[in-house]
Amino acid sequence: MVHISKRLRMPVAQAMAVRLGAIALALLVCGIITTLTTGLNPLDVYASMFDGAFGTERKFWVMLKEVAVLLCVSLALTPAFRMRFWNLGGEGQVLMGALVTAACMINLADLVPEGLLFVLMLVLAPVAGALWAAIPALFKARWNTNETLFTLMMNYVATQLVAYSIIKWESSKGSGKVGVINQSSNVGWLPAIGDNKYLLIVLLVALVCVAMYVYLAHSKHGFEIAVVGESVDTARYLGIKVNRVIVRTLLLSGAVCGFTGFLLVSGADHTITTTLAGGAGFTGVMVAWLAKFNPFAMIGSSFLLVFMEMGADEISTAFGLNHGFGDILTGVILFFIIGSEFFINYKLNFQAKEVEAHV
Amino acid sequence: MAEKQLAVRMRGITKDFAGKVLANDNVDLDVYHGEILALLGENGSGKTTLMNSLAGIYFPDSGTIEIDGEKVSIASPKDAFDHGIGMVHQHFKLVNVFTALENIVLGINDGGKYDLSAAAEKVRQICDTYGFDVNPKQKVCDMSVSQKQTVEIVKLLYRGVDTLILDEPTAVLTPQEADRLFDVMRNMRAEGKSVIIITHKLNEVLSISDRVAVLRKGTFAGEVLTAETNAQELTDMMVGHSVSLNIDRPESRPRHRMERIRVKNLTVRDHEGVTKLDDVSFSTYNGEILGIAGISGSGQKELLESIAGLQRPESGSVEYVVNTVGELEEVEQLVGMDPVKIAELGIVLSFVPEDRLGMGLVGNMDLADNMMLRSYRNGTSPFVDRKAPRQLAERVVDELAVKTPGIDTAVSSLSGGNVQKILVGREIASAPTVLLCAYVVRGLDVGSSHLIYDLLNRQKGNGASVVFVGEDLDVLLELCDRILVLCGGKVSGIVDARTATKAQLGLMMTKMEGGEA
């Protein structure tokens, strides 16, 4: 008979050891799967994955940019999640920010000076994201609608809005693409620092990360978010206006998503597509959970997920494997990491079942 | 008693939860046929754990159980039923939309067909034998707490249970209902059944049981025949050292006695429009403890929340008397205020709610942050100041002797008594003029309860107006100055606690049952 009982608290060092053990075990299982299904040497495969992320300086910076974007979306979701408001609408909120940024770049490039253009984009993109998040928040506050479904559905609306705009803006009729915006003039493009075009994005997101940490851990707003998340009754007892906190927090959450949209369009892609966010709104959920909503730990978890994704891309080209194979490896590793939390929180007591007397 | 047959024999029962203290540590217990055994102990002493091991809810880590001399393994409630053991839990396990009869036969699979009329006949026989008053056709959702409890007991007897375990059965009953339950228990004893009653109320132990087994901190502290013991001896066994059982009621004479809270014609309805408070009027005074008695759910929660600014009443007023000088009176209306606005008026109103971890505190936050719940708004900075709350936490831990590894520990990992000390400590730290508290000693052991009584008395001495919602009538009568009795949301009277009796309160608590008076 096995009894499962909850642990009081595992020391941090021991918990890290469990997690590292889980990763080691995951790599072992991945190796076995690789050998059995493809006949390849797993060490070669791992080396190739490493190459995908760190192989060249360009790859390295692309990876940093990807990490920054994913981290920024995860940071955006975190205040809502701390409040137990399951904002699954990150994707749509990013798209709305991106849409507004693209609209500014396309329509205003010739009308206003570039400095004003940046100001407009920096204000309007977060506002668009914030509004997109505020709609489900208001419904939640007013009629207690289910935020998970509502935010999810808002993603599809945003995607369709973007699709519609792309047709309006398409570069050559019938192409279905916007193409690179302001390709010759580079108006509204986030400037490169030196000749590194991604460094500014990384720095901006680092700033967001620190700010979000301070906001959540040390501000009065952050404390209210924590109280509402833990117990609405306690919040009511203290006179915290729960509905106001919900709407306020979602405005922030959406605004940071909208800002991410700005970074993607103005800083990275210089174009807009319906798949611009690339699932970051959902992957960000995983990043936030893996890091237990700690902004600094999210740097690690978003790095891990981006590394796995790029590694999977690399091995699919290097070994001619299906991209799905990389996903299998990612899945196995995540399974072990998430599964290890069980052993951190619970303990198994093994005990032989008592033999009944007088059979 | 020597000729009695042994029914249950538990030996060396040990049960360990999550590496905390052992819930049961090598406990021995004997139960005889045809006796009422009281299982006595403070909260957290392992009474319920021990009985859950007998009823198949838990499986002990080690130890043996013998039923009628035969060693058995009880791994599920069904195993327990098969051995004639059944338990009535504190939280009833009934299906609300089913009738009494349907609940009684629910889950029985004896291979026969589903014959409700035969079952009804059997239920009637059981009721006649033991003196139960059950209407088999009544739906559980229409029943009072006491009726639900009766259904739970009949359910066990219907299944042929010989050993009944009742977990704190009187906690939810009026004195009159408790007496009826005791009559039924005596009838069961006369039929040769064994009844185990889990309780920490000494007067009940003395009036109903034949024998008392005492647990203390998970270990067996001894057993005595009820006829040969008294309340003081039992308490000493329970606590492990000698304690005084008397509750102080200091006479406080405020220099300037005046009304503090004046409630007028207060009516409150809940979301579904059910009237929870009906035209309630009363006043509280500074330097007194006003007790609120009543069956649980008679409007106590709504009353306190209306005063604290957490409920929007349908009609009526709640006035806070700031000061009186001769005929002149400075009054603030509290209806329509929320806790923040009340505080902004300079009124220091503290509230210890019934649901400590779900409302008064945040279980997952540490002690310091829980202190900060009340004070985080202080100052104009957008950032919180953790220094003052940390100092307050240190002080409360120190002054109230809270057992905790430190102030960075999550409150939920503390025991019930320590959780309550944190909450009460925070609420009185602001030197309130009004202190509202709901079931403030529920689940606390004797020592912690007395510490809380002392704190309340000290607030009273400081001139605060204390409102004490309680369930133990003995405590209400000993501690309070006046007692307001609620019944079905109405005030059935306010009595002087120095002259009132328990029976009188009990009658007032049920006065309006069965029709408008």
Boltz contact constraints between the chains, C-beta under 6 A:
constraints:
  - contact:
      token1: [A, 5]
      token2: [B, 18]
      max_distance: 6.0
  - contact:
      token1: [A, 6]
      token2: [B, 18]
      max_distance: 6.0
  - contact:
      token1: [A, 218]
      token2: [B, 383]
      max_distance: 6.0
  - contact:
      token1: [A, 219]
      token2: [B, 382]
      max_distance: 6.0
  - contact:
      token1: [A, 219]
      token2: [B, 383]
      max_distance: 6.0
  - contact:
      token1: [A, 220]
      token2: [B, 376]
      max_distance: 6.0
  - contact:
      token1: [A, 220]
      token2: [B, 382]
      max_distance: 6.0
  - contact:
      token1: [A, 220]
      token2: [B, 384]
      max_distance: 6.0
  - contact:
      token1: [A, 223]
      token2: [B, 376]
      max_distance: 6.0
  - contact:
      token1: [A, 223]
      token2: [B, 384]
      max_distance: 6.0
  - contact:
      token1: [A, 230]
      token2: [B, 362]
      max_distance: 6.0
  - contact:
      token1: [A, 230]
      token2: [B, 364]
      max_distance: 6.0
  - contact:
      token1: [A, 231]
      token2: [B, 358]
      max_distance: 6.0
  - contact:
      token1: [A, 231]
      token2: [B, 362]
      max_distance: 6.0
  - contact:
      token1: [A, 233]
      token2: [B, 358]
      max_distance: 6.0
  - contact:
      token1: [A, 233]
      token2: [B, 359]
      max_distance: 6.0
  - contact:
      token1: [A, 234]
      token2: [B, 359]
      max_distance: 6.0
  - contact:
      token1: [A, 234]
      token2: [B, 362]
      max_distance: 6.0
  - contact:
      token1: [A, 237]
      token2: [B, 359]
      max_distance: 6.0
  - contact:
      token1: [A, 238]
      token2: [B, 373]
      max_distance: 6.0
  - contact:
      token1: [A, 239]
      token2: [B, 338]
      max_distance: 6.0
  - contact:
      token1: [A, 239]
      token2: [B, 339]
      max_distance: 6.0
  - contact:
      token1: [A, 239]
      token2: [B, 340]
      max_distance: 6.0
  - contact:
      token1: [A, 354]
      token2: [B, 73]
      max_distance: 6.0
  - contact:
      token1: [A, 356]
      token2: [B, 73]
      max_distance: 6.0
  - contact:
      token1: [A, 357]
      token2: [B, 71]
      max_distance: 6.0
